[in-house]
Amino acid sequence: GTCRVTIGKGACRYCVEMEAASITVIATSSQPEKIENKNLFGIVCRFDQYTVTDITDLLKAKAKTVNVSIDDESAVMIALHSKCNIQNAFKILKRVRDYVQVVFNGDITIDKTKSALSALGIVEQYTFE
């Protein structure tokens, strides 16, 4: 079949037709509620939120990439403060890591995480299903 792609926007936009046997599109959105039409051109879009377990696993992996050790309880606590949003979770992890390195100089533990979240004024969000 043929796939029509619009490039650019406004008066400068133009369309290109490409031959394609089949197309798979994978995309993410941190705010799926703002997408007006979730059934575009016969394409059914499904949005799943991250779970606490998903975010916890991603936080532990991210902690390794920034050379910091984080315990399971701390990762869960940060996940619970993230509003189901992985970008928020990573930002909180970075802020907690910075706080722990300056104030405590060591690994991220639950007591240090509680202290950091309190000092930073980050409140827990219960938006997980």
Chimera marker file (.cmm) of the C-alpha trace (Angstrom):
<marker_set name="trace">
<marker id="1" x="0.000" y="0.000" z="0.000" r="1" g="1" b="0" radius="0.5"/>
<marker id="2" x="0.857" y="3.646" z="-0.001" r="1" g="1" b="0" radius="0.5"/>
<marker id="3" x="1.595" y="5.781" z="3.029" r="1" g="1" b="0" radius="0.5"/>
<marker id="4" x="1.187" y="9.550" z="2.839" r="1" g="1" b="0" radius="0.5"/>
<marker id="5" x="3.445" y="11.541" z="5.161" r="1" g="1" b="0" radius="0.5"/>
<marker id="6" x="3.051" y="15.270" z="5.777" r="1" g="1" b="0" radius="0.5"/>
<marker id="7" x="6.341" y="17.075" z="6.389" r="1" g="1" b="0" radius="0.5"/>
<marker id="8" x="6.502" y="20.520" z="7.974" r="1" g="1" b="0" radius="0.5"/>
<marker id="9" x="3.593" y="22.718" z="8.979" r="1" g="1" b="0" radius="0.5"/>
<marker id="10" x="1.722" y="25.769" z="7.781" r="1" g="1" b="0" radius="0.5"/>
<marker id="11" x="2.268" y="27.142" z="4.280" r="1" g="1" b="0" radius="0.5"/>
<marker id="12" x="5.620" y="25.327" z="3.994" r="1" g="1" b="0" radius="0.5"/>
<marker id="13" x="4.237" y="21.813" z="4.495" r="1" g="1" b="0" radius="0.5"/>
<marker id="14" x="4.238" y="19.219" z="1.753" r="1" g="1" b="0" radius="0.5"/>
<marker id="15" x="3.170" y="15.598" z="1.370" r="1" g="1" b="0" radius="0.5"/>
<marker id="16" x="5.272" y="12.653" z="0.311" r="1" g="1" b="0" radius="0.5"/>
<marker id="17" x="3.831" y="9.294" z="-0.678" r="1" g="1" b="0" radius="0.5"/>
<marker id="18" x="5.857" y="6.213" z="0.157" r="1" g="1" b="0" radius="0.5"/>
<marker id="19" x="5.320" y="2.586" z="-0.700" r="1" g="1" b="0" radius="0.5"/>
<marker id="20" x="4.963" y="0.447" z="2.419" r="1" g="1" b="0" radius="0.5"/>
<marker id="21" x="3.870" y="-3.153" z="2.867" r="1" g="1" b="0" radius="0.5"/>
<marker id="22" x="2.897" y="-2.625" z="6.502" r="1" g="1" b="0" radius="0.5"/>
<marker id="23" x="3.634" y="-0.068" z="9.154" r="1" g="1" b="0" radius="0.5"/>
<marker id="24" x="3.944" y="-0.380" z="12.911" r="1" g="1" b="0" radius="0.5"/>
<marker id="25" x="4.019" y="2.826" z="14.897" r="1" g="1" b="0" radius="0.5"/>
<marker id="26" x="5.089" y="2.848" z="18.516" r="1" g="1" b="0" radius="0.5"/>
<marker id="27" x="4.783" y="6.091" z="20.438" r="1" g="1" b="0" radius="0.5"/>
<marker id="28" x="4.528" y="7.308" z="24.012" r="1" g="1" b="0" radius="0.5"/>
<marker id="29" x="2.847" y="10.225" z="25.679" r="1" g="1" b="0" radius="0.5"/>
<marker id="30" x="3.065" y="11.452" z="29.243" r="1" g="1" b="0" radius="0.5"/>
<marker id="31" x="-0.326" y="13.147" z="28.783" r="1" g="1" b="0" radius="0.5"/>
<marker id="32" x="-2.556" y="10.810" z="26.698" r="1" g="1" b="0" radius="0.5"/>
<marker id="33" x="-5.689" y="12.631" z="27.890" r="1" g="1" b="0" radius="0.5"/>
<marker id="34" x="-4.652" y="15.598" z="25.725" r="1" g="1" b="0" radius="0.5"/>
<marker id="35" x="-4.725" y="13.549" z="22.528" r="1" g="1" b="0" radius="0.5"/>
<marker id="36" x="-8.064" y="14.515" z="21.002" r="1" g="1" b="0" radius="0.5"/>
<marker id="37" x="-8.821" y="11.577" z="18.741" r="1" g="1" b="0" radius="0.5"/>
<marker id="38" x="-7.565" y="8.224" z="19.974" r="1" g="1" b="0" radius="0.5"/>
<marker id="39" x="-8.965" y="6.408" z="16.917" r="1" g="1" b="0" radius="0.5"/>
<marker id="40" x="-7.206" y="8.045" z="13.985" r="1" g="1" b="0" radius="0.5"/>
<marker id="41" x="-7.755" y="6.703" z="10.480" r="1" g="1" b="0" radius="0.5"/>
<marker id="42" x="-8.893" y="3.324" z="11.784" r="1" g="1" b="0" radius="0.5"/>
<marker id="43" x="-5.860" y="3.019" z="14.050" r="1" g="1" b="0" radius="0.5"/>
<marker id="44" x="-6.814" y="2.079" z="17.571" r="1" g="1" b="0" radius="0.5"/>
<marker id="45" x="-4.541" y="3.627" z="20.197" r="1" g="1" b="0" radius="0.5"/>
<marker id="46" x="-4.259" y="2.137" z="23.677" r="1" g="1" b="0" radius="0.5"/>
<marker id="47" x="-2.567" y="3.929" z="26.540" r="1" g="1" b="0" radius="0.5"/>
<marker id="48" x="-1.314" y="2.056" z="29.581" r="1" g="1" b="0" radius="0.5"/>
<marker id="49" x="0.158" y="3.788" z="32.594" r="1" g="1" b="0" radius="0.5"/>
<marker id="50" x="3.327" y="2.579" z="34.232" r="1" g="1" b="0" radius="0.5"/>
<marker id="51" x="2.844" y="0.553" z="37.405" r="1" g="1" b="0" radius="0.5"/>
<marker id="52" x="4.817" y="1.050" z="40.614" r="1" g="1" b="0" radius="0.5"/>
<marker id="53" x="6.777" y="-2.111" z="39.744" r="1" g="1" b="0" radius="0.5"/>
<marker id="54" x="7.583" y="-0.812" z="36.238" r="1" g="1" b="0" radius="0.5"/>
<marker id="55" x="8.814" y="2.526" z="37.549" r="1" g="1" b="0" radius="0.5"/>
<marker id="56" x="10.748" y="0.872" z="40.380" r="1" g="1" b="0" radius="0.5"/>
<marker id="57" x="12.584" y="-1.368" z="37.898" r="1" g="1" b="0" radius="0.5"/>
<marker id="58" x="13.352" y="1.574" z="35.610" r="1" g="1" b="0" radius="0.5"/>
<marker id="59" x="14.592" y="3.662" z="38.553" r="1" g="1" b="0" radius="0.5"/>
<marker id="60" x="16.993" y="0.909" z="39.646" r="1" g="1" b="0" radius="0.5"/>
<marker id="61" x="18.332" y="0.629" z="36.100" r="1" g="1" b="0" radius="0.5"/>
<marker id="62" x="18.687" y="4.427" z="35.838" r="1" g="1" b="0" radius="0.5"/>
<marker id="63" x="20.498" y="4.551" z="39.191" r="1" g="1" b="0" radius="0.5"/>
<marker id="64" x="23.101" y="2.131" z="37.816" r="1" g="1" b="0" radius="0.5"/>
<marker id="65" x="23.694" y="4.363" z="34.790" r="1" g="1" b="0" radius="0.5"/>
<marker id="66" x="24.409" y="7.351" z="37.052" r="1" g="1" b="0" radius="0.5"/>
<marker id="67" x="26.675" y="5.272" z="39.324" r="1" g="1" b="0" radius="0.5"/>
<marker id="68" x="24.555" y="5.354" z="42.467" r="1" g="1" b="0" radius="0.5"/>
<marker id="69" x="23.169" y="2.511" z="44.531" r="1" g="1" b="0" radius="0.5"/>
<marker id="70" x="19.486" y="2.616" z="45.514" r="1" g="1" b="0" radius="0.5"/>
<marker id="71" x="17.620" y="0.167" z="47.725" r="1" g="1" b="0" radius="0.5"/>
<marker id="72" x="14.238" y="-1.324" z="46.766" r="1" g="1" b="0" radius="0.5"/>
<marker id="73" x="12.276" y="0.653" z="49.360" r="1" g="1" b="0" radius="0.5"/>
<marker id="74" x="13.707" y="3.952" z="48.123" r="1" g="1" b="0" radius="0.5"/>
<marker id="75" x="12.882" y="3.116" z="44.506" r="1" g="1" b="0" radius="0.5"/>
<marker id="76" x="9.290" y="2.284" z="45.501" r="1" g="1" b="0" radius="0.5"/>
<marker id="77" x="8.999" y="5.522" z="47.483" r="1" g="1" b="0" radius="0.5"/>
<marker id="78" x="10.225" y="7.598" z="44.538" r="1" g="1" b="0" radius="0.5"/>
<marker id="79" x="7.818" y="5.730" z="42.230" r="1" g="1" b="0" radius="0.5"/>
<marker id="80" x="4.935" y="6.594" z="44.566" r="1" g="1" b="0" radius="0.5"/>
<marker id="81" x="5.880" y="10.274" z="44.330" r="1" g="1" b="0" radius="0.5"/>
<marker id="82" x="6.080" y="10.315" z="40.509" r="1" g="1" b="0" radius="0.5"/>
<marker id="83" x="2.399" y="10.699" z="39.453" r="1" g="1" b="0" radius="0.5"/>
<marker id="84" x="2.746" y="7.557" z="37.263" r="1" g="1" b="0" radius="0.5"/>
<marker id="85" x="5.167" y="9.459" z="35.041" r="1" g="1" b="0" radius="0.5"/>
<marker id="86" x="8.612" y="8.047" z="34.312" r="1" g="1" b="0" radius="0.5"/>
<marker id="87" x="10.057" y="11.482" z="33.501" r="1" g="1" b="0" radius="0.5"/>
<marker id="88" x="8.917" y="12.720" z="36.925" r="1" g="1" b="0" radius="0.5"/>
<marker id="89" x="10.427" y="9.628" z="38.544" r="1" g="1" b="0" radius="0.5"/>
<marker id="90" x="13.797" y="10.254" z="36.881" r="1" g="1" b="0" radius="0.5"/>
<marker id="91" x="13.743" y="13.935" z="37.916" r="1" g="1" b="0" radius="0.5"/>
<marker id="92" x="12.953" y="12.974" z="41.508" r="1" g="1" b="0" radius="0.5"/>
<marker id="93" x="15.723" y="10.348" z="41.459" r="1" g="1" b="0" radius="0.5"/>
<marker id="94" x="18.194" y="12.989" z="40.264" r="1" g="1" b="0" radius="0.5"/>
<marker id="95" x="17.142" y="15.446" z="42.972" r="1" g="1" b="0" radius="0.5"/>
<marker id="96" x="17.267" y="12.761" z="45.686" r="1" g="1" b="0" radius="0.5"/>
<marker id="97" x="20.675" y="11.596" z="44.445" r="1" g="1" b="0" radius="0.5"/>
<marker id="98" x="22.032" y="15.157" z="44.502" r="1" g="1" b="0" radius="0.5"/>
<marker id="99" x="20.628" y="15.767" z="47.992" r="1" g="1" b="0" radius="0.5"/>
<marker id="100" x="22.029" y="12.473" z="49.330" r="1" g="1" b="0" radius="0.5"/>
<marker id="101" x="25.473" y="13.145" z="47.838" r="1" g="1" b="0" radius="0.5"/>
<marker id="102" x="25.659" y="16.632" z="49.359" r="1" g="1" b="0" radius="0.5"/>
<marker id="103" x="24.105" y="15.954" z="52.775" r="1" g="1" b="0" radius="0.5"/>
<marker id="104" x="24.928" y="12.285" z="53.448" r="1" g="1" b="0" radius="0.5"/>
<marker id="105" x="27.616" y="11.303" z="50.919" r="1" g="1" b="0" radius="0.5"/>
<marker id="106" x="26.641" y="7.724" z="50.133" r="1" g="1" b="0" radius="0.5"/>
<marker id="107" x="24.117" y="5.332" z="48.660" r="1" g="1" b="0" radius="0.5"/>
<marker id="108" x="20.398" y="6.080" z="48.491" r="1" g="1" b="0" radius="0.5"/>
<marker id="109" x="18.611" y="4.371" z="51.397" r="1" g="1" b="0" radius="0.5"/>
<marker id="110" x="15.046" y="4.701" z="52.604" r="1" g="1" b="0" radius="0.5"/>
<marker id="111" x="15.914" y="7.032" z="55.499" r="1" g="1" b="0" radius="0.5"/>
<marker id="112" x="17.964" y="9.297" z="53.221" r="1" g="1" b="0" radius="0.5"/>
<marker id="113" x="15.171" y="9.254" z="50.619" r="1" g="1" b="0" radius="0.5"/>
<marker id="114" x="12.554" y="10.273" z="53.205" r="1" g="1" b="0" radius="0.5"/>
<marker id="115" x="14.823" y="13.085" z="54.373" r="1" g="1" b="0" radius="0.5"/>
<marker id="116" x="15.471" y="14.276" z="50.807" r="1" g="1" b="0" radius="0.5"/>
<marker id="117" x="11.803" y="14.206" z="49.767" r="1" g="1" b="0" radius="0.5"/>
<marker id="118" x="10.824" y="16.094" z="52.897" r="1" g="1" b="0" radius="0.5"/>
<marker id="119" x="13.555" y="18.699" z="52.436" r="1" g="1" b="0" radius="0.5"/>
<marker id="120" x="12.683" y="19.125" z="48.757" r="1" g="1" b="0" radius="0.5"/>
<marker id="121" x="8.956" y="19.437" z="49.510" r="1" g="1" b="0" radius="0.5"/>
<marker id="122" x="7.954" y="16.568" z="47.237" r="1" g="1" b="0" radius="0.5"/>
<marker id="123" x="4.631" y="15.052" z="48.334" r="1" g="1" b="0" radius="0.5"/>
<marker id="124" x="3.421" y="11.525" z="47.636" r="1" g="1" b="0" radius="0.5"/>
<marker id="125" x="0.972" y="11.033" z="44.776" r="1" g="1" b="0" radius="0.5"/>
<marker id="126" x="-1.418" y="8.066" z="44.915" r="1" g="1" b="0" radius="0.5"/>
<marker id="127" x="-2.448" y="7.895" z="41.274" r="1" g="1" b="0" radius="0.5"/>
<marker id="128" x="-1.518" y="4.294" z="40.536" r="1" g="1" b="0" radius="0.5"/>
<marker id="129" x="-4.231" y="1.772" z="39.795" r="1" g="1" b="0" radius="0.5"/>
<link id1="1" id2="2" r="1" g="1" b="0" radius="0.2"/>
<link id1="2" id2="3" r="1" g="1" b="0" radius="0.2"/>
<link id1="3" id2="4" r="1" g="1" b="0" radius="0.2"/>
<link id1="4" id2="5" r="1" g="1" b="0" radius="0.2"/>
<link id1="5" id2="6" r="1" g="1" b="0" radius="0.2"/>
<link id1="6" id2="7" r="1" g="1" b="0" radius="0.2"/>
<link id1="7" id2="8" r="1" g="1" b="0" radius="0.2"/>
<link id1="8" id2="9" r="1" g="1" b="0" radius="0.2"/>
<link id1="9" id2="10" r="1" g="1" b="0" radius="0.2"/>
<link id1="10" id2="11" r="1" g="1" b="0" radius="0.2"/>
<link id1="11" id2="12" r="1" g="1" b="0" radius="0.2"/>
<link id1="12" id2="13" r="1" g="1" b="0" radius="0.2"/>
<link id1="13" id2="14" r="1" g="1" b="0" radius="0.2"/>
<link id1="14" id2="15" r="1" g="1" b="0" radius="0.2"/>
<link id1="15" id2="16" r="1" g="1" b="0" radius="0.2"/>
<link id1="16" id2="17" r="1" g="1" b="0" radius="0.2"/>
<link id1="17" id2="18" r="1" g="1" b="0" radius="0.2"/>
<link id1="18" id2="19" r="1" g="1" b="0" radius="0.2"/>
<link id1="19" id2="20" r="1" g="1" b="0" radius="0.2"/>
<link id1="20" id2="21" r="1" g="1" b="0" radius="0.2"/>
<link id1="21" id2="22" r="1" g="1" b="0" radius="0.2"/>
<link id1="22" id2="23" r="1" g="1" b="0" radius="0.2"/>
<link id1="23" id2="24" r="1" g="1" b="0" radius="0.2"/>
<link id1="24" id2="25" r="1" g="1" b="0" radius="0.2"/>
<link id1="25" id2="26" r="1" g="1" b="0" radius="0.2"/>
<link id1="26" id2="27" r="1" g="1" b="0" radius="0.2"/>
<link id1="27" id2="28" r="1" g="1" b="0" radius="0.2"/>
<link id1="28" id2="29" r="1" g="1" b="0" radius="0.2"/>
<link id1="29" id2="30" r="1" g="1" b="0" radius="0.2"/>
<link id1="30" id2="31" r="1" g="1" b="0" radius="0.2"/>
<link id1="31" id2="32" r="1" g="1" b="0" radius="0.2"/>
<link id1="32" id2="33" r="1" g="1" b="0" radius="0.2"/>
<link id1="33" id2="34" r="1" g="1" b="0" radius="0.2"/>
<link id1="34" id2="35" r="1" g="1" b="0" radius="0.2"/>
<link id1="35" id2="36" r="1" g="1" b="0" radius="0.2"/>
<link id1="36" id2="37" r="1" g="1" b="0" radius="0.2"/>
<link id1="37" id2="38" r="1" g="1" b="0" radius="0.2"/>
<link id1="38" id2="39" r="1" g="1" b="0" radius="0.2"/>
<link id1="39" id2="40" r="1" g="1" b="0" radius="0.2"/>
<link id1="40" id2="41" r="1" g="1" b="0" radius="0.2"/>
<link id1="41" id2="42" r="1" g="1" b="0" radius="0.2"/>
<link id1="42" id2="43" r="1" g="1" b="0" radius="0.2"/>
<link id1="43" id2="44" r="1" g="1" b="0" radius="0.2"/>
<link id1="44" id2="45" r="1" g="1" b="0" radius="0.2"/>
<link id1="45" id2="46" r="1" g="1" b="0" radius="0.2"/>
<link id1="46" id2="47" r="1" g="1" b="0" radius="0.2"/>
<link id1="47" id2="48" r="1" g="1" b="0" radius="0.2"/>
<link id1="48" id2="49" r="1" g="1" b="0" radius="0.2"/>
<link id1="49" id2="50" r="1" g="1" b="0" radius="0.2"/>
<link id1="50" id2="51" r="1" g="1" b="0" radius="0.2"/>
<link id1="51" id2="52" r="1" g="1" b="0" radius="0.2"/>
<link id1="52" id2="53" r="1" g="1" b="0" radius="0.2"/>
<link id1="53" id2="54" r="1" g="1" b="0" radius="0.2"/>
<link id1="54" id2="55" r="1" g="1" b="0" radius="0.2"/>
<link id1="55" id2="56" r="1" g="1" b="0" radius="0.2"/>
<link id1="56" id2="57" r="1" g="1" b="0" radius="0.2"/>
<link id1="57" id2="58" r="1" g="1" b="0" radius="0.2"/>
<link id1="58" id2="59" r="1" g="1" b="0" radius="0.2"/>
<link id1="59" id2="60" r="1" g="1" b="0" radius="0.2"/>
<link id1="60" id2="61" r="1" g="1" b="0" radius="0.2"/>
<link id1="61" id2="62" r="1" g="1" b="0" radius="0.2"/>
<link id1="62" id2="63" r="1" g="1" b="0" radius="0.2"/>
<link id1="63" id2="64" r="1" g="1" b="0" radius="0.2"/>
<link id1="64" id2="65" r="1" g="1" b="0" radius="0.2"/>
<link id1="65" id2="66" r="1" g="1" b="0" radius="0.2"/>
<link id1="66" id2="67" r="1" g="1" b="0" radius="0.2"/>
<link id1="67" id2="68" r="1" g="1" b="0" radius="0.2"/>
<link id1="68" id2="69" r="1" g="1" b="0" radius="0.2"/>
<link id1="69" id2="70" r="1" g="1" b="0" radius="0.2"/>
<link id1="70" id2="71" r="1" g="1" b="0" radius="0.2"/>
<link id1="71" id2="72" r="1" g="1" b="0" radius="0.2"/>
<link id1="72" id2="73" r="1" g="1" b="0" radius="0.2"/>
<link id1="73" id2="74" r="1" g="1" b="0" radius="0.2"/>
<link id1="74" id2="75" r="1" g="1" b="0" radius="0.2"/>
<link id1="75" id2="76" r="1" g="1" b="0" radius="0.2"/>
<link id1="76" id2="77" r="1" g="1" b="0" radius="0.2"/>
<link id1="77" id2="78" r="1" g="1" b="0" radius="0.2"/>
<link id1="78" id2="79" r="1" g="1" b="0" radius="0.2"/>
<link id1="79" id2="80" r="1" g="1" b="0" radius="0.2"/>
<link id1="80" id2="81" r="1" g="1" b="0" radius="0.2"/>
<link id1="81" id2="82" r="1" g="1" b="0" radius="0.2"/>
<link id1="82" id2="83" r="1" g="1" b="0" radius="0.2"/>
<link id1="83" id2="84" r="1" g="1" b="0" radius="0.2"/>
<link id1="84" id2="85" r="1" g="1" b="0" radius="0.2"/>
<link id1="85" id2="86" r="1" g="1" b="0" radius="0.2"/>
<link id1="86" id2="87" r="1" g="1" b="0" radius="0.2"/>
<link id1="87" id2="88" r="1" g="1" b="0" radius="0.2"/>
<link id1="88" id2="89" r="1" g="1" b="0" radius="0.2"/>
<link id1="89" id2="90" r="1" g="1" b="0" radius="0.2"/>
<link id1="90" id2="91" r="1" g="1" b="0" radius="0.2"/>
<link id1="91" id2="92" r="1" g="1" b="0" radius="0.2"/>
<link id1="92" id2="93" r="1" g="1" b="0" radius="0.2"/>
<link id1="93" id2="94" r="1" g="1" b="0" radius="0.2"/>
<link id1="94" id2="95" r="1" g="1" b="0" radius="0.2"/>
<link id1="95" id2="96" r="1" g="1" b="0" radius="0.2"/>
<link id1="96" id2="97" r="1" g="1" b="0" radius="0.2"/>
<link id1="97" id2="98" r="1" g="1" b="0" radius="0.2"/>
<link id1="98" id2="99" r="1" g="1" b="0" radius="0.2"/>
<link id1="99" id2="100" r="1" g="1" b="0" radius="0.2"/>
<link id1="100" id2="101" r="1" g="1" b="0" radius="0.2"/>
<link id1="101" id2="102" r="1" g="1" b="0" radius="0.2"/>
<link id1="102" id2="103" r="1" g="1" b="0" radius="0.2"/>
<link id1="103" id2="104" r="1" g="1" b="0" radius="0.2"/>
<link id1="104" id2="105" r="1" g="1" b="0" radius="0.2"/>
<link id1="105" id2="106" r="1" g="1" b="0" radius="0.2"/>
<link id1="106" id2="107" r="1" g="1" b="0" radius="0.2"/>
<link id1="107" id2="108" r="1" g="1" b="0" radius="0.2"/>
<link id1="108" id2="109" r="1" g="1" b="0" radius="0.2"/>
<link id1="109" id2="110" r="1" g="1" b="0" radius="0.2"/>
<link id1="110" id2="111" r="1" g="1" b="0" radius="0.2"/>
<link id1="111" id2="112" r="1" g="1" b="0" radius="0.2"/>
<link id1="112" id2="113" r="1" g="1" b="0" radius="0.2"/>
<link id1="113" id2="114" r="1" g="1" b="0" radius="0.2"/>
<link id1="114" id2="115" r="1" g="1" b="0" radius="0.2"/>
<link id1="115" id2="116" r="1" g="1" b="0" radius="0.2"/>
<link id1="116" id2="117" r="1" g="1" b="0" radius="0.2"/>
<link id1="117" id2="118" r="1" g="1" b="0" radius="0.2"/>
<link id1="118" id2="119" r="1" g="1" b="0" radius="0.2"/>
<link id1="119" id2="120" r="1" g="1" b="0" radius="0.2"/>
<link id1="120" id2="121" r="1" g="1" b="0" radius="0.2"/>
<link id1="121" id2="122" r="1" g="1" b="0" radius="0.2"/>
<link id1="122" id2="123" r="1" g="1" b="0" radius="0.2"/>
<link id1="123" id2="124" r="1" g="1" b="0" radius="0.2"/>
<link id1="124" id2="125" r="1" g="1" b="0" radius="0.2"/>
<link id1="125" id2="126" r="1" g="1" b="0" radius="0.2"/>
<link id1="126" id2="127" r="1" g="1" b="0" radius="0.2"/>
<link id1="127" id2="128" r="1" g="1" b="0" radius="0.2"/>
<link id1="128" id2="129" r="1" g="1" b="0" radius="0.2"/>
</marker_set>
